[in-house]
Each structure stands twice: as C-alpha cells, then as structure tokens.
Amino acid sequence: MSTELSRERLFDAIEAQAGLVRFALEGAGGEGADLSAPVAACPGWTVHELVAHLGTANWWGGANVREADPEARARGMRAVMESAPPATEGAGALARWYAGLAEGAIETYAETEPDAPVWTFAGPGRADYWLRRQLHETAIHRWDLECALSGEAGTTPLMDDVALDTIDEFCTALRPIMSAALPPLPVTIRVRAGEREWVLPGAEGEDGQAAPEVGLTGPPEALALLLWGRVGPEAEGLEITGDRGGLDAALEAGLSI
C-alpha cells in the first residue's frame, strides 16, 4: 500500500465516513431515511440495496484481514448481505446493522499489524491495504447515499487529503487492474490537483502514434468523483484542456467497473 495519509488519519477518516452513513440513515430529526429512494450513481439500486452492499463490503475488508491468507480472498459475502434487515424494519435497523459491520472491520484493522500478509486485488499484500480500500469505498458510497436522500447539494464535502488519496488509489492501484476488463482509453488523461499529477495512459494508434492527451484540473473531491463516475466534466471547479472529445468518449465508456 502506498498512501500519504498516516495510519491515524486513515482511522479517523474511515470512522467519520461510516458515522456519516449511519447519520444519513437515521436522519437529523430522528426520521429514518427513505430506503426505497433510487440511487442515481448505482442504476437499479435503492438506498436499502446500497447500504446492504456497503455493509457487506466493509465486512469483507475486515474478513480478508482476519483470515490472513495472502493466496485466497475471504468468502461469505452473500450470507452477510442477506443478513441485512429488510426495508420493512426501517432505516434505524439498517443503520445499526451497518454500524456493527463497519465497527467490527475497523476493530480488526486496529488489532492487526499493518504489514500482516493478506489477499488483495493485486495479489498478496499488506493488511493496511484494506483499511485504505474500505475508506474510499465508504467515502464514495456515503456520497451516493447522501445524494440519493438530499441531492448533490446535500452531500458532505470530502476533506482534501482524503480526496487526494482517493484519486491516488484509483489511478495507481485500481485503474491498472480494472483496465484489463475495460476498453482501452482513447486519450491519455492527466489528472492534476495542486502540485500532484497522475497519468492514465491512452492506447497507441494502429500506426504506433501516441494517444492524444487531455488534462483535468480542479478540486480534489470533484476529481475523485469524476474518476468514479459520480459527476461529469462540467462539475464546478473542473478545468479541461486538450482533447475534450476523447475525454467524453472515455467517460462514456467508464473509467471503472
């Protein structure tokens, strides 16, 4: 794992994101969230299905660390997802179910040495891979949840340092793996936030010519949400230079799976 966030900051951030998920479900005035509300970023999902997925994902991160098998991923996700209380039991029950799974995973990370061997998407790796991975999984789906319930204007801003790490994980750890299942990029995308830059390489032409380039610059949160397909290139603060048509084609095809 490579991150500029300290271990303490990773814990602070994941606890905050998980807390925001529970708060959104329970509602500020004690009225539970509408679990049947559609989630625009996850077509076909309701809020209930989104939280069932996120709770299961959080559990799975901890399970991979607990099993400590660098050669095989943890099993049992289906049973965990099916353990989510039905929507008829209300948002409070779902919030408690989610919180229990998230807190259990966080406790596992805290009790495990960060360099303990585990399975990761990239093969054998370190236990702190899952702390980072589930932080960003939770942050993006927390945004989805808040957006589904209150609209984009009602989402909680993601702190710059966490958003920068979301971009870094996407560009350096996840996109290289996901690219095997996605069409080649028609352009090379240069993502810039402050003094940091990441490059998503485009495919060479049939004549061996380098792919055209497009630059994306803007606030870290907006860039992170763009990479994960939550906002478009017209999002506030984003600036685009170079091959806009190629960028549009890449985004239409999807940068992630």
C-alpha positions in Angstrom: 0.0 0.0 0.0 1.2 3.5 -0.8 -0.5 6.5 0.8 0.4 9.9 2.1 -2.2 9.5 4.9 -0.9 8.5 8.3 -2.4 5.4 9.9 -4.1 7.6 12.5 -5.6 9.7 9.7 -6.9 6.6 7.9 -8.7 5.5 11.0 -10.1 9.0 11.7 -11.4 9.3 8.2 -13.0 5.8 7.9 -14.7 6.3 11.3 -16.0 9.6 10.1 -17.3 8.3 6.8 -19.0 5.3 8.5 -20.6 7.7 11.0 -22.0 9.8 8.2 -23.6 6.7 6.7 -25.4 5.9 9.9 -26.4 9.6 10.4 -27.8 9.8 6.9 -29.9 6.6 7.5 -31.2 7.7 10.9 -31.9 11.3 9.8 -31.1 14.5 11.6 -34.6 14.8 13.1 -35.0 11.2 14.1 -37.0 10.4 11.0 -35.4 7.5 9.2 -34.3 7.7 5.6 -36.4 6.6 2.7 -34.9 3.2 2.0 -36.8 2.9 -1.3 -35.2 6.0 -2.8 -33.3 5.3 -6.0 -29.5 5.7 -6.1 -28.7 7.6 -9.3 -25.0 6.6 -9.3 -25.9 2.9 -9.0 -28.7 2.4 -11.5 -31.3 -0.1 -10.3 -30.3 0.2 -6.7 -32.4 1.6 -3.8 -30.9 3.1 -0.7 -31.5 -0.2 1.1 -29.6 -2.1 -1.6 -26.8 0.4 -1.5 -26.3 0.1 2.3 -26.6 -3.7 2.1 -23.7 -3.6 -0.4 -21.6 -1.2 1.6 -22.0 -3.0 4.9 -21.1 -6.3 3.1 -18.0 -4.6 1.5 -16.9 -3.2 4.8 -17.3 -6.6 6.4 -15.3 -8.2 3.6 -12.4 -5.9 4.0 -12.1 -7.0 7.7 -12.7 -10.6 6.8 -9.7 -10.6 4.4 -7.5 -9.3 7.2 -8.9 -11.7 9.8 -8.3 -14.7 7.5 -4.8 -13.6 6.8 -4.5 -15.8 3.7 -2.5 -14.0 1.1 -3.4 -16.6 -1.5 -7.2 -16.5 -1.3 -10.0 -14.0 -0.8 -12.4 -14.2 2.1 -15.7 -16.0 1.4 -19.2 -15.4 2.8 -20.3 -12.1 1.3 -23.7 -13.4 0.2 -24.6 -14.6 3.7 -23.7 -11.2 5.1 -25.6 -9.3 2.5 -28.7 -11.5 3.1 -28.4 -10.7 6.9 -29.3 -7.1 6.3 -32.7 -6.3 7.9 -35.5 -5.9 5.3 -36.7 -2.4 4.5 -39.9 -3.1 6.4 -37.9 -3.0 9.6 -37.0 0.7 9.0 -33.9 2.8 8.5 -32.9 2.5 12.2 -32.5 -1.2 12.0 -30.4 -1.0 8.8 -28.3 1.8 10.4 -27.5 -0.4 13.4 -26.7 -3.4 11.1 -24.4 -1.3 9.0 -22.6 0.3 12.0 -22.0 -3.1 13.6 -20.2 -4.4 10.4 -18.2 -1.2 9.9 -17.1 -1.0 13.5 -16.1 -4.7 13.5 -13.9 -4.2 10.5 -12.3 -1.1 11.9 -11.5 -3.0 15.1 -9.9 -5.7 13.1 -7.7 -3.2 11.3 -6.7 -1.7 14.6 -5.8 -5.1 16.2 -3.7 -6.2 13.2 -0.2 -5.2 12.3 -0.3 -3.1 9.2 2.1 -5.3 7.3 0.4 -8.6 8.1 0.1 -10.7 4.9 -3.4 -10.7 3.3 -5.0 -11.2 -0.1 -5.6 -8.1 -2.1 -7.0 -7.3 -5.5 -3.4 -7.1 -6.7 -2.4 -10.4 -5.1 -0.6 -11.0 -1.8 -0.3 -7.7 0.1 -0.5 -6.0 3.5 -3.4 -5.7 5.9 -3.4 -1.9 5.7 -4.4 -2.2 2.1 -7.9 -3.0 3.3 -8.1 -0.1 5.7 -7.3 2.3 2.8 -9.6 0.4 0.3 -12.6 0.5 2.6 -12.1 4.1 3.5 -12.5 5.1 -0.1 -15.3 2.5 -0.7 -17.2 4.0 2.2 -16.5 7.6 1.2 -17.8 7.2 -2.4 -20.9 5.2 -1.3 -21.6 7.7 1.5 -21.7 10.4 -1.2 -24.1 8.1 -3.2 -26.3 7.7 -0.1 -26.4 11.4 0.8 -27.0 12.4 -2.9 -29.9 9.9 -3.1 -31.5 11.3 0.0 -30.8 15.0 -0.2 -29.4 15.8 -3.7 -25.9 16.6 -4.6 -26.0 19.9 -2.7 -26.8 18.0 0.4 -23.6 15.9 0.4 -20.9 16.3 3.0 -17.7 17.7 1.5 -14.8 15.2 1.4 -11.7 16.6 3.0 -8.9 17.4 0.6 -6.4 15.0 2.0 -8.8 12.1 1.8 -10.0 13.1 -1.7 -6.4 13.2 -2.9 -5.8 9.7 -1.6 -9.0 8.6 -3.3 -7.5 9.9 -6.6 -4.2 8.3 -5.9 -5.7 4.9 -5.1 -7.8 5.0 -8.2 -5.0 6.0 -10.5 -2.2 3.9 -9.1 -3.8 0.8 -7.5 -7.2 0.2 -9.0 -7.4 1.5 -12.6 -4.4 -0.6 -13.7 -6.3 -3.7 -12.5 -9.7 -2.6 -13.8 -8.3 -1.6 -17.2 -8.0 -5.3 -18.2 -11.8 -5.5 -18.2 -12.4 -2.1 -19.8 -11.9 -0.7 -23.3 -8.6 1.0 -23.9 -8.6 4.7 -23.2 -8.8 6.7 -26.4 -6.8 9.5 -24.7 -4.1 9.8 -22.1 -5.7 11.6 -19.1 -3.5 13.8 -16.9 -5.2 14.4 -13.6 -3.8 17.4 -11.6 -4.7 18.6 -8.2 -2.5 21.3 -6.7 1.1 20.1 -7.2 0.2 16.4 -7.7 -0.3 14.7 -11.0 -1.4 11.3 -12.1 -1.5 9.8 -15.6 -4.0 7.3 -17.1 -2.3 6.2 -20.3 -4.2 6.0 -23.5 -3.9 3.4 -26.2 -1.4 3.9 -29.0 -2.9 4.2 -32.5 -2.5 1.5 -35.1 0.4 3.4 -36.6 2.1 3.4 -33.2 1.3 7.1 -32.7 0.8 8.2 -29.1 -2.7 8.8 -27.9 -3.8 12.4 -27.7 -3.9 14.0 -24.3 -6.4 15.7 -22.1 -5.7 17.5 -18.8 -8.1 17.5 -15.8 -7.5 20.0 -13.1 -9.7 21.0 -10.2 -10.7 20.5 -6.5 -9.7 17.0 -5.2 -13.2 16.0 -4.4 -14.6 16.9 -7.8 -11.7 15.0 -9.5 -12.3 11.9 -7.3 -16.0 11.9 -8.0 -15.3 12.3 -11.7 -13.0 9.3 -11.8 -15.6 7.2 -10.0 -18.3 8.3 -12.4 -20.3 10.3 -9.9 -20.1 13.7 -11.6 -19.4 14.9 -15.1 -16.7 17.1 -16.5 -19.0 20.1 -16.1 -18.8 19.8 -12.3 -17.9 23.0 -10.5 -14.2 23.8 -10.4 -13.1 21.4 -13.1 -10.9 22.7 -15.9 -10.3 20.6 -19.1 -7.5 21.2 -21.6 -6.7 19.2 -24.7 -8.9 16.5 -26.3 -12.3 17.1 -24.8 -14.0 14.7 -27.3 -11.6 11.9 -26.3 -12.3 12.6 -22.6 -16.1 12.4 -23.2 -15.6 9.1 -25.0 -13.5 7.7 -22.2 -16.1 8.8 -19.6 -19.0 7.4 -21.6 -17.2 4.0 -21.7 -16.5 4.3 -18.0 -13.2 4.6 -16.2 -14.1 2.0 -13.6 -16.1 -1.2 -13.2 
